[in-house]
């Protein structure tokens, strides 16, 4: 006599919505443009030399890329220099920000989260996926939690089979 047991997927029946921030990951190469390479003796920026660089540099190499502009040298860089860089990068780069690569990643996710239709999460029980192939900045988890707290019934972190409770609305 053969006995067949039905396997029940309790996770699927739980009514949990899984949210994977990796699905919002903006494609495209990340580039750090360090203005220190334009400094005279690593100390100061010469306007004439910098304007010549701006004019002659191959800006097409940044096409479609996400660029963070920074200065890692201990030097005073006038604001207009960053503005000139931004002006030349804007027509070709996908994104241009002032800061390091970590800040760039934060801004990229923030922009993606701003586009979210929060209504589809209204009164839902949500699990924000924690681990994955793509490194997600902590700032994205915080931003998403803040956005969902106002609309969701509950928020959990982890995997549907093993979650950490974050928020539960008191009805």
N, C-alpha and C positions, 0 to 999 in steps of 0.2 A: 504494500500500500504506500503510495507516494503522497507526502504531505507538502503542500505549498503554502508558504506564509506570505502574506501581503506586506510589503515594505512600505511604511508610511513616512513620507517626508514631512516631519513636523516643522521644519524651518519654512517650507513653502506654505504650510497651512497657518503659520503664525501671523500673517498679515504684515510682516516687517518689510519696509522698503530699504533696500541696500543702496548706499550712496558711495560711489568710488571717485574720489577727487582726481585720480589718475586719468579719468575720462575727460577731464577739463584741461589736461596738460596741453599748453600751447606748443605746437610743433615749431621747429626752427632752431637754428644754431644760436647759442648765446655767446656774445663777444664782450670782452672788457677792453675798452679803449682807455689807456692810461696816458694822460697828457704829460706825464713826467718825461716821456720820450721827446717832447717838443721843447723842453726847458734848456736854456743856455747854461752849460756847466751844472745842470741839475738844480739850479737855484732860482732862475727867473725866466719869465717868458718875454721874448723880444717881439714886439708887435709886428715889425716889418717881416721878420723871419717867419713868424707864425702865419701871417696873411699869405705869404708866398707858399708855405706848406699847404694851407687850405686850398689855394688855387690849383696847385700841381698834384695833390694826392689823388690816388685812384679810389674814389668813393663807391664805385660800382661793386667792389668786393664785399660791401655790407648789404647788398641787395637781399631782401627778405629775412634778414637776421635781426635778432633782438640785441640791442647794444646798450651797455651801461658805461657811462663816462665817469671817470674818476681821476684823481691825482694821488698817487701813493707816496710822492716825495713831500718832504717837509718844506713846502714853498708856497708863496702867496701867488695864487693864480687869479687874475681878474675875472669877474663874472662874464664879461663880454667874450672871453676866450671859449668858455663852455657854450655860450650862446652861438658862436660861430660854428663850432663843431655840430651842435644840434641842428643848426640851419642846413648844413651840408648833408647830414645823415638823414634828416626827416624825409626827403623825397625817395630814398632808397631802402632804408631800414624799416622793418616791420614795427619795431618799438625802439624808442630812445628815452633813456632815463639817466638821471644823475645819481650815482651811487655804485655800490659793488654788485657782484653777481647775485648775492643773497637778496639784496633789495630788489634787483631786477625780477627775480623769481617771485618774490612777494607781490610786486606790482602786477605781474602777468596773471597770477591767480586771482588777485583782487578784481581785475578787469573781467575775468571770466565769471567770477561769482556775481558781479553786478548784473550780468545778463540773465541770471537764473530766474525762472518763473516760480516763485515761492508758493503760488496757489496750489500747485500739484502736490505739495508737501503738507498742506493744511490738514490738521487733525490726524496726521499719519504717525505711525511708530517707525522711526528711522534708525538704521544702523549705518554709521559712518565707517567705511572700511579703513582699517589701520595700516596693514602691511601690503607691500606690493613691489613691483619691479622699479617703479619710478619714485624718486625721492620727492616727497611733497613737503614744502616748508610748514613748520608749525603754525605760522601766521594764517595759512589757508584753513587749517582745522579750526582755529579760533574764529576767523571770519565766518566760516560756514556755520559754526555753532551759534554765533550771535544772530545770524540771519534766520536760522531754523527755530531758535528758541521762541520767537514771536508767533510762529504759526503751527509748529508740530505738537503732537500729543506727547511724544517722548523722543529722546535722543540717546542713542547708545554708541559706544565705540568698540570696534573690533570686527569680529565675524559673527554672522547670525547664530552660529552654534556656541559662541563663547564671547559674550559682550560685557562691557563695563558700563553701568548706567551713568549717564551724564545729567539728564534732565527728565523730569516727569511733571507734566502739568497737573495741577490740583483742580479737579473738576467739581 
